[in-house]
């Protein structure tokens, strides 16, 4: 199990790494911005400040966006504890 911390609200929830970050947040009753849940609308786009994620498919993010820490929460699966920034 991994812990995910959402800033700036300092909300935490757990994920087993098999669900996407968005699925884990919604399952924990957290109001996480989302719409399409397939990485097309960018509503769930957030910045990863700490930790690592994996994707079942290559995300629709540029290499620079990924280097800057941007993730699609609807597609990303935690592979460690995470700290995310919701703007």
Phi, psi and omega in degrees: 000141178242150176258136177244130179246126180257123176256152010270003186273354179055047176263138178235151174207168182250152174218148178270357180087354177269334176265158173292162177302318179297313180301317180296319179296312181296320177296333179273002178081020181266132179282092181257128182303130177195161175217293189274331182063021176231009177084015181261328187271339180069013178297326184267006180299128178214169183255130177274116179268329178213149175103183182226151178225164172230161178235140175293329175230158179300126182289155177276060178232143176289164178300320179296317178299319179294320178296327179282355175097004181290138177223153169266109183298334181287344181244330185287138176241131183295139171239010176194177170298149183232149165237121183242146176250118173265121180268000000 
